[in-house]
Amino acid sequence: MGDLINLNRARKARVRAAAAEQAAANRLAYGRTKAERDAIKAETARLERHLDATRRED
Protein backbone atom coordinates (compact mmCIF):
# COMPACT_ATOMS: atom_id res chain seq x y z
CA MET A 1 0.00 0.00 0.00
CA GLY A 2 1.28 3.47 -0.88
CA ASP A 3 1.87 6.41 1.39
CA LEU A 4 -1.13 8.44 2.36
CA ILE A 5 -1.06 12.14 1.56
CA ASN A 6 -3.37 14.90 2.57
CA LEU A 7 -4.61 16.43 -0.69
CA ASN A 8 -5.42 19.79 0.94
CA ARG A 9 -1.88 20.09 2.29
CA ALA A 10 -0.38 19.08 -1.05
CA ARG A 11 -2.51 21.63 -2.91
CA LYS A 12 -1.67 24.42 -0.47
CA ALA A 13 2.03 23.57 -0.59
CA ARG A 14 1.95 23.73 -4.39
CA VAL A 15 0.22 27.15 -4.26
CA ARG A 16 2.75 28.43 -1.71
CA ALA A 17 5.66 27.26 -3.87
CA ALA A 18 4.22 29.00 -6.93
CA ALA A 19 3.70 32.21 -4.94
CA ALA A 20 7.29 32.08 -3.67
CA GLU A 21 8.56 31.64 -7.22
CA GLN A 22 6.51 34.62 -8.41
CA ALA A 23 7.76 36.73 -5.50
CA ALA A 24 11.36 35.93 -6.37
CA ALA A 25 10.78 36.92 -9.99
CA ASN A 26 9.15 40.18 -8.88
CA ARG A 27 12.07 40.98 -6.58
CA LEU A 28 14.45 40.62 -9.51
CA ALA A 29 12.29 42.68 -11.85
CA TYR A 30 11.14 45.48 -9.54
CA GLY A 31 13.27 45.40 -6.43
CA ARG A 32 15.59 48.29 -5.62
CA THR A 33 17.78 48.88 -2.64
CA LYS A 34 17.03 51.76 -0.30
CA ALA A 35 20.15 53.56 -1.55
CA GLU A 36 18.92 53.31 -5.14
CA ARG A 37 15.48 54.64 -4.19
CA ASP A 38 17.03 57.54 -2.26
CA ALA A 39 19.34 58.39 -5.16
CA ILE A 40 16.43 58.46 -7.59
CA LYS A 41 14.40 60.63 -5.21
CA ALA A 42 17.31 63.08 -4.79
CA GLU A 43 17.85 63.28 -8.55
CA THR A 44 14.16 63.95 -9.14
CA ALA A 45 14.15 66.71 -6.53
CA ARG A 46 17.26 68.27 -8.09
CA LEU A 47 15.66 68.26 -11.54
CA GLU A 48 12.46 69.83 -10.19
CA ARG A 49 14.46 72.59 -8.46
CA HIS A 50 16.33 73.26 -11.71
CA LEU A 51 13.08 73.41 -13.67
CA ASP A 52 11.51 75.81 -11.15
CA ALA A 53 14.60 78.02 -11.20
CA THR A 54 14.59 78.36 -14.99
CA ARG A 55 10.84 78.88 -15.36
CA ARG A 56 9.76 82.16 -16.92
CA GLU A 57 7.25 84.40 -15.27
CA ASP A 58 4.72 86.02 -17.62
PDB file of N, CA, C and O in Angstrom:
ATOM      1  N   MET A   1       0.839  -1.169   0.000  1.00  0.00           N
ATOM      2  CA  MET A   1       0.000   0.000   0.000  1.00  0.00           C
ATOM      3  C   MET A   1       0.885   1.234   0.000  1.00  0.00           C
ATOM      4  O   MET A   1       1.917   1.260   0.671  1.00  0.00           O
ATOM      5  N   GLY A   2       0.490   2.255  -0.747  1.00  0.00           N
ATOM      6  CA  GLY A   2       1.284   3.473  -0.880  1.00  0.00           C
ATOM      7  C   GLY A   2       1.148   4.395   0.320  1.00  0.00           C
ATOM      8  O   GLY A   2       0.335   4.165   1.216  1.00  0.00           O
ATOM      9  N   ASP A   3       1.946   5.424   0.317  1.00  0.00           N
ATOM     10  CA  ASP A   3       1.871   6.415   1.390  1.00  0.00           C
ATOM     11  C   ASP A   3       0.613   7.253   1.234  1.00  0.00           C
ATOM     12  O   ASP A   3       0.189   7.587   0.128  1.00  0.00           O
ATOM     13  N   LEU A   4       0.042   7.576   2.365  1.00  0.00           N
ATOM     14  CA  LEU A   4      -1.131   8.444   2.356  1.00  0.00           C
ATOM     15  C   LEU A   4      -0.682   9.901   2.360  1.00  0.00           C
ATOM     16  O   LEU A   4       0.253  10.273   3.069  1.00  0.00           O
ATOM     17  N   ILE A   5      -1.362  10.719   1.556  1.00  0.00           N
ATOM     18  CA  ILE A   5      -1.056  12.142   1.559  1.00  0.00           C
ATOM     19  C   ILE A   5      -2.352  12.917   1.742  1.00  0.00           C
ATOM     20  O   ILE A   5      -3.421  12.499   1.298  1.00  0.00           O
ATOM     21  N   ASN A   6      -2.227  14.032   2.395  1.00  0.00           N
ATOM     22  CA  ASN A   6      -3.372  14.903   2.572  1.00  0.00           C
ATOM     23  C   ASN A   6      -3.444  15.796   1.339  1.00  0.00           C
ATOM     24  O   ASN A   6      -2.533  16.589   1.102  1.00  0.00           O
ATOM     25  N   LEU A   7      -4.503  15.683   0.558  1.00  0.00           N
ATOM     26  CA  LEU A   7      -4.605  16.428  -0.693  1.00  0.00           C
ATOM     27  C   LEU A   7      -4.696  17.931  -0.455  1.00  0.00           C
ATOM     28  O   LEU A   7      -4.183  18.710  -1.258  1.00  0.00           O
ATOM     29  N   ASN A   8      -5.341  18.353   0.632  1.00  0.00           N
ATOM     30  CA  ASN A   8      -5.420  19.788   0.937  1.00  0.00           C
ATOM     31  C   ASN A   8      -4.025  20.350   1.220  1.00  0.00           C
ATOM     32  O   ASN A   8      -3.676  21.429   0.741  1.00  0.00           O
ATOM     33  N   ARG A   9      -3.242  19.620   1.993  1.00  0.00           N
ATOM     34  CA  ARG A   9      -1.879  20.088   2.288  1.00  0.00           C
ATOM     35  C   ARG A   9      -1.031  20.125   1.034  1.00  0.00           C
ATOM     36  O   ARG A   9      -0.262  21.065   0.835  1.00  0.00           O
ATOM     37  N   ALA A  10      -1.158  19.120   0.189  1.00  0.00           N
ATOM     38  CA  ALA A  10      -0.379  19.076  -1.047  1.00  0.00           C
ATOM     39  C   ALA A  10      -0.763  20.244  -1.960  1.00  0.00           C
ATOM     40  O   ALA A  10       0.108  20.875  -2.558  1.00  0.00           O
ATOM     41  N   ARG A  11      -2.044  20.527  -2.067  1.00  0.00           N
ATOM     42  CA  ARG A  11      -2.511  21.631  -2.907  1.00  0.00           C
ATOM     43  C   ARG A  11      -1.994  22.958  -2.373  1.00  0.00           C
ATOM     44  O   ARG A  11      -1.488  23.781  -3.135  1.00  0.00           O
ATOM     45  N   LYS A  12      -2.119  23.168  -1.072  1.00  0.00           N
ATOM     46  CA  LYS A  12      -1.674  24.422  -0.474  1.00  0.00           C
ATOM     47  C   LYS A  12      -0.163  24.580  -0.582  1.00  0.00           C
ATOM     48  O   LYS A  12       0.327  25.690  -0.791  1.00  0.00           O
ATOM     49  N   ALA A  13       0.575  23.498  -0.445  1.00  0.00           N
ATOM     50  CA  ALA A  13       2.026  23.568  -0.591  1.00  0.00           C
ATOM     51  C   ALA A  13       2.403  23.944  -2.023  1.00  0.00           C
ATOM     52  O   ALA A  13       3.335  24.718  -2.238  1.00  0.00           O
ATOM     53  N   ARG A  14       1.687  23.402  -2.991  1.00  0.00           N
ATOM     54  CA  ARG A  14       1.952  23.726  -4.385  1.00  0.00           C
ATOM     55  C   ARG A  14       1.661  25.199  -4.656  1.00  0.00           C
ATOM     56  O   ARG A  14       2.418  25.857  -5.370  1.00  0.00           O
ATOM     57  N   VAL A  15       0.562  25.728  -4.088  1.00  0.00           N
ATOM     58  CA  VAL A  15       0.219  27.149  -4.261  1.00  0.00           C
ATOM     59  C   VAL A  15       1.266  28.036  -3.601  1.00  0.00           C
ATOM     60  O   VAL A  15       1.663  29.056  -4.165  1.00  0.00           O
ATOM     61  N   ARG A  16       1.719  27.650  -2.399  1.00  0.00           N
ATOM     62  CA  ARG A  16       2.752  28.433  -1.708  1.00  0.00           C
ATOM     63  C   ARG A  16       4.044  28.464  -2.503  1.00  0.00           C
ATOM     64  O   ARG A  16       4.690  29.509  -2.593  1.00  0.00           O
ATOM     65  N   ALA A  17       4.430  27.337  -3.079  1.00  0.00           N
ATOM     66  CA  ALA A  17       5.661  27.265  -3.866  1.00  0.00           C
ATOM     67  C   ALA A  17       5.563  28.155  -5.105  1.00  0.00           C
ATOM     68  O   ALA A  17       6.525  28.831  -5.467  1.00  0.00           O
ATOM     69  N   ALA A  18       4.410  28.150  -5.746  1.00  0.00           N
ATOM     70  CA  ALA A  18       4.216  29.002  -6.928  1.00  0.00           C
ATOM     71  C   ALA A  18       4.268  30.478  -6.539  1.00  0.00           C
ATOM     72  O   ALA A  18       4.838  31.292  -7.265  1.00  0.00           O
ATOM     73  N   ALA A  19       3.678  30.825  -5.402  1.00  0.00           N
ATOM     74  CA  ALA A  19       3.703  32.215  -4.941  1.00  0.00           C
ATOM     75  C   ALA A  19       5.123  32.644  -4.599  1.00  0.00           C
ATOM     76  O   ALA A  19       5.508  33.779  -4.881  1.00  0.00           O
ATOM     77  N   ALA A  20       5.898  31.764  -4.000  1.00  0.00           N
ATOM     78  CA  ALA A  20       7.287  32.084  -3.665  1.00  0.00           C
ATOM     79  C   ALA A  20       8.112  32.291  -4.934  1.00  0.00           C
ATOM     80  O   ALA A  20       8.966  33.176  -4.982  1.00  0.00           O
ATOM     81  N   GLU A  21       7.862  31.483  -5.950  1.00  0.00           N
ATOM     82  CA  GLU A  21       8.559  31.643  -7.225  1.00  0.00           C
ATOM     83  C   GLU A  21       8.227  32.980  -7.857  1.00  0.00           C
ATOM     84  O   GLU A  21       9.114  33.673  -8.355  1.00  0.00           O
ATOM     85  N   GLN A  22       6.949  33.348  -7.842  1.00  0.00           N
ATOM     86  CA  GLN A  22       6.509  34.624  -8.413  1.00  0.00           C
ATOM     87  C   GLN A  22       7.115  35.792  -7.640  1.00  0.00           C
ATOM     88  O   GLN A  22       7.523  36.788  -8.237  1.00  0.00           O
ATOM     89  N   ALA A  23       7.174  35.674  -6.328  1.00  0.00           N
ATOM     90  CA  ALA A  23       7.757  36.735  -5.505  1.00  0.00           C
ATOM     91  C   ALA A  23       9.230  36.921  -5.822  1.00  0.00           C
ATOM     92  O   ALA A  23       9.712  38.052  -5.881  1.00  0.00           O
ATOM     93  N   ALA A  24       9.943  35.837  -6.025  1.00  0.00           N
ATOM     94  CA  ALA A  24      11.363  35.929  -6.366  1.00  0.00           C
ATOM     95  C   ALA A  24      11.549  36.611  -7.722  1.00  0.00           C
ATOM     96  O   ALA A  24      12.457  37.425  -7.890  1.00  0.00           O
ATOM     97  N   ALA A  25      10.701  36.283  -8.673  1.00  0.00           N
ATOM     98  CA  ALA A  25      10.780  36.919  -9.992  1.00  0.00           C
ATOM     99  C   ALA A  25      10.477  38.414  -9.887  1.00  0.00           C
ATOM    100  O   ALA A  25      11.126  39.229 -10.543  1.00  0.00           O
ATOM    101  N   ASN A  26       9.491  38.774  -9.061  1.00  0.00           N
ATOM    102  CA  ASN A  26       9.146  40.184  -8.882  1.00  0.00           C
ATOM    103  C   ASN A  26      10.281  40.945  -8.201  1.00  0.00           C
ATOM    104  O   ASN A  26      10.550  42.094  -8.550  1.00  0.00           O
ATOM    105  N   ARG A  27      10.944  40.321  -7.243  1.00  0.00           N
ATOM    106  CA  ARG A  27      12.072  40.984  -6.577  1.00  0.00           C
ATOM    107  C   ARG A  27      13.169  41.297  -7.579  1.00  0.00           C
ATOM    108  O   ARG A  27      13.775  42.367  -7.522  1.00  0.00           O
ATOM    109  N   LEU A  28      13.429  40.374  -8.497  1.00  0.00           N
ATOM    110  CA  LEU A  28      14.453  40.620  -9.508  1.00  0.00           C
ATOM    111  C   LEU A  28      14.020  41.724 -10.469  1.00  0.00           C
ATOM    112  O   LEU A  28      14.834  42.561 -10.861  1.00  0.00           O
ATOM    113  N   ALA A  29      12.751  41.729 -10.847  1.00  0.00           N
ATOM    114  CA  ALA A  29      12.287  42.679 -11.848  1.00  0.00           C
ATOM    115  C   ALA A  29      12.079  44.073 -11.271  1.00  0.00           C
ATOM    116  O   ALA A  29      12.398  45.056 -11.939  1.00  0.00           O
ATOM    117  N   TYR A  30      11.558  44.193 -10.060  1.00  0.00           N
ATOM    118  CA  TYR A  30      11.136  45.482  -9.541  1.00  0.00           C
ATOM    119  C   TYR A  30      11.891  45.934  -8.302  1.00  0.00           C
ATOM    120  O   TYR A  30      11.781  47.096  -7.911  1.00  0.00           O
ATOM    121  N   GLY A  31      12.631  45.073  -7.693  1.00  0.00           N
ATOM    122  CA  GLY A  31      13.267  45.403  -6.426  1.00  0.00           C
ATOM    123  C   GLY A  31      14.418  46.380  -6.573  1.00  0.00           C
ATOM    124  O   GLY A  31      15.233  46.255  -7.487  1.00  0.00           O
ATOM    125  N   ARG A  32      14.486  47.347  -5.681  1.00  0.00           N
ATOM    126  CA  ARG A  32      15.589  48.291  -5.625  1.00  0.00           C
ATOM    127  C   ARG A  32      16.025  48.405  -4.177  1.00  0.00           C
ATOM    128  O   ARG A  32      15.226  48.246  -3.253  1.00  0.00           O
ATOM    129  N   THR A  33      17.288  48.679  -4.000  1.00  0.00           N
ATOM    130  CA  THR A  33      17.776  48.883  -2.643  1.00  0.00           C
ATOM    131  C   THR A  33      17.341  50.254  -2.162  1.00  0.00           C
ATOM    132  O   THR A  33      16.950  51.103  -2.963  1.00  0.00           O
ATOM    133  N   LYS A  34      17.408  50.473  -0.863  1.00  0.00           N
ATOM    134  CA  LYS A  34      17.026  51.764  -0.303  1.00  0.00           C
ATOM    135  C   LYS A  34      17.934  52.861  -0.843  1.00  0.00           C
ATOM    136  O   LYS A  34      17.466  53.968  -1.108  1.00  0.00           O
ATOM    137  N   ALA A  35      19.213  52.578  -1.010  1.00  0.00           N
ATOM    138  CA  ALA A  35      20.145  53.565  -1.546  1.00  0.00           C
ATOM    139  C   ALA A  35      19.762  53.964  -2.972  1.00  0.00           C
ATOM    140  O   ALA A  35      19.847  55.138  -3.335  1.00  0.00           O
ATOM    141  N   GLU A  36      19.346  52.999  -3.769  1.00  0.00           N
ATOM    142  CA  GLU A  36      18.923  53.314  -5.137  1.00  0.00           C
ATOM    143  C   GLU A  36      17.664  54.170  -5.134  1.00  0.00           C
ATOM    144  O   GLU A  36      17.562  55.126  -5.902  1.00  0.00           O
ATOM    145  N   ARG A  37      16.700  53.832  -4.272  1.00  0.00           N
ATOM    146  CA  ARG A  37      15.476  54.640  -4.192  1.00  0.00           C
ATOM    147  C   ARG A  37      15.789  56.063  -3.747  1.00  0.00           C
ATOM    148  O   ARG A  37      15.249  57.019  -4.302  1.00  0.00           O
ATOM    149  N   ASP A  38      16.662  56.209  -2.746  1.00  0.00           N
ATOM    150  CA  ASP A  38      17.031  57.541  -2.260  1.00  0.00           C
ATOM    151  C   ASP A  38      17.751  58.340  -3.332  1.00  0.00           C
ATOM    152  O   ASP A  38      17.519  59.541  -3.467  1.00  0.00           O
ATOM    153  N   ALA A  39      18.618  57.695  -4.094  1.00  0.00           N
ATOM    154  CA  ALA A  39      19.341  58.386  -5.160  1.00  0.00           C
ATOM    155  C   ALA A  39      18.384  58.879  -6.236  1.00  0.00           C
ATOM    156  O   ALA A  39      18.536  59.992  -6.741  1.00  0.00           O
ATOM    157  N   ILE A  40      17.414  58.071  -6.584  1.00  0.00           N
ATOM    158  CA  ILE A  40      16.428  58.461  -7.588  1.00  0.00           C
ATOM    159  C   ILE A  40      15.584  59.625  -7.074  1.00  0.00           C
ATOM    160  O   ILE A  40      15.297  60.566  -7.814  1.00  0.00           O
ATOM    161  N   LYS A  41      15.188  59.555  -5.796  1.00  0.00           N
ATOM    162  CA  LYS A  41      14.396  60.628  -5.207  1.00  0.00           C
ATOM    163  C   LYS A  41      15.185  61.943  -5.186  1.00  0.00           C
ATOM    164  O   LYS A  41      14.631  62.999  -5.490  1.00  0.00           O
ATOM    165  N   ALA A  42      16.469  61.884  -4.831  1.00  0.00           N
ATOM    166  CA  ALA A  42      17.313  63.081  -4.793  1.00  0.00           C
ATOM    167  C   ALA A  42      17.492  63.660  -6.191  1.00  0.00           C
ATOM    168  O   ALA A  42      17.446  64.877  -6.367  1.00  0.00           O
ATOM    169  N   GLU A  43      17.694  62.809  -7.174  1.00  0.00           N
ATOM    170  CA  GLU A  43      17.854  63.283  -8.554  1.00  0.00           C
ATOM    171  C   GLU A  43      16.577  63.946  -9.054  1.00  0.00           C
ATOM    172  O   GLU A  43      16.636  64.978  -9.722  1.00  0.00           O
ATOM    173  N   THR A  44      15.431  63.364  -8.739  1.00  0.00           N
ATOM    174  CA  THR A  44      14.157  63.946  -9.141  1.00  0.00           C
ATOM    175  C   THR A  44      13.963  65.315  -8.498  1.00  0.00           C
ATOM    176  O   THR A  44      13.533  66.256  -9.164  1.00  0.00           O
ATOM    177  N   ALA A  45      14.276  65.430  -7.218  1.00  0.00           N
ATOM    178  CA  ALA A  45      14.151  66.705  -6.525  1.00  0.00           C
ATOM    179  C   ALA A  45      15.087  67.742  -7.139  1.00  0.00           C
ATOM    180  O   ALA A  45      14.702  68.900  -7.297  1.00  0.00           O
ATOM    181  N   ARG A  46      16.310  67.342  -7.487  1.00  0.00           N
ATOM    182  CA  ARG A  46      17.262  68.268  -8.095  1.00  0.00           C
ATOM    183  C   ARG A  46      16.744  68.768  -9.442  1.00  0.00           C
ATOM    184  O   ARG A  46      16.842  69.958  -9.742  1.00  0.00           O
ATOM    185  N   LEU A  47      16.197  67.871 -10.250  1.00  0.00           N
ATOM    186  CA  LEU A  47      15.664  68.261 -11.544  1.00  0.00           C
ATOM    187  C   LEU A  47      14.465  69.197 -11.398  1.00  0.00           C
ATOM    188  O   LEU A  47      14.321  70.138 -12.179  1.00  0.00           O
ATOM    189  N   GLU A  48      13.612  68.954 -10.419  1.00  0.00           N
ATOM    190  CA  GLU A  48      12.465  69.834 -10.191  1.00  0.00           C
ATOM    191  C   GLU A  48      12.920  71.225  -9.757  1.00  0.00           C
ATOM    192  O   GLU A  48      12.364  72.227 -10.206  1.00  0.00           O
ATOM    193  N   ARG A  49      13.933  71.292  -8.883  1.00  0.00           N
ATOM    194  CA  ARG A  49      14.462  72.589  -8.464  1.00  0.00           C
ATOM    195  C   ARG A  49      15.034  73.346  -9.657  1.00  0.00           C
ATOM    196  O   ARG A  49      14.825  74.552  -9.793  1.00  0.00           O
ATOM    197  N   HIS A  50      15.756  72.636 -10.518  1.00  0.00           N
ATOM    198  CA  HIS A  50      16.328  73.259 -11.709  1.00  0.00           C
ATOM    199  C   HIS A  50      15.225  73.780 -12.621  1.00  0.00           C
ATOM    200  O   HIS A  50      15.320  74.891 -13.143  1.00  0.00           O
ATOM    201  N   LEU A  51      14.197  72.995 -12.811  1.00  0.00           N
ATOM    202  CA  LEU A  51      13.079  73.411 -13.667  1.00  0.00           C
ATOM    203  C   LEU A  51      12.386  74.643 -13.098  1.00  0.00           C
ATOM    204  O   LEU A  51      12.063  75.571 -13.840  1.00  0.00           O
ATOM    205  N   ASP A  52      12.155  74.659 -11.782  1.00  0.00           N
ATOM    206  CA  ASP A  52      11.512  75.810 -11.148  1.00  0.00           C
ATOM    207  C   ASP A  52      12.392  77.048 -11.243  1.00  0.00           C
ATOM    208  O   ASP A  52      11.870  78.153 -11.393  1.00  0.00           O
ATOM    209  N   ALA A  53      13.694  76.899 -11.162  1.00  0.00           N
ATOM    210  CA  ALA A  53      14.603  78.023 -11.204  1.00  0.00           C
ATOM    211  C   ALA A  53      14.670  78.638 -12.602  1.00  0.00           C
ATOM    212  O   ALA A  53      14.896  79.841 -12.734  1.00  0.00           O
ATOM    213  N   THR A  54      14.480  77.840 -13.634  1.00  0.00           N
ATOM    214  CA  THR A  54      14.587  78.357 -14.995  1.00  0.00           C
ATOM    215  C   THR A  54      13.223  78.684 -15.602  1.00  0.00           C
ATOM    216  O   THR A  54      13.152  79.011 -16.787  1.00  0.00           O
ATOM    217  N   ARG A  55      12.176  78.609 -14.853  1.00  0.00           N
ATOM    218  CA  ARG A  55      10.835  78.883 -15.357  1.00  0.00           C
ATOM    219  C   ARG A  55      10.661  80.378 -15.549  1.00  0.00           C
ATOM    220  O   ARG A  55      11.091  81.176 -14.717  1.00  0.00           O
ATOM    221  N   ARG A  56      10.033  80.748 -16.645  1.00  0.00           N
ATOM    222  CA  ARG A  56       9.764  82.159 -16.925  1.00  0.00           C
ATOM    223  C   ARG A  56       8.470  82.586 -16.266  1.00  0.00           C
ATOM    224  O   ARG A  56       7.512  81.818 -16.178  1.00  0.00           O
ATOM    225  N   GLU A  57       8.461  83.806 -15.813  1.00  0.00           N
ATOM    226  CA  GLU A  57       7.249  84.401 -15.266  1.00  0.00           C
ATOM    227  C   GLU A  57       6.648  85.292 -16.348  1.00  0.00           C
ATOM    228  O   GLU A  57       7.366  86.099 -16.938  1.00  0.00           O
ATOM    229  N   ASP A  58       5.376  85.170 -16.618  1.00  0.00           N
ATOM    230  CA  ASP A  58       4.721  86.022 -17.616  1.00  0.00           C
ATOM    231  C   ASP A  58       4.221  87.300 -17.017  1.00  0.00           C
ATOM    232  O   ASP A  58       3.645  88.128 -17.723  1.00  0.00           O
TER     233      ASP A  58
END
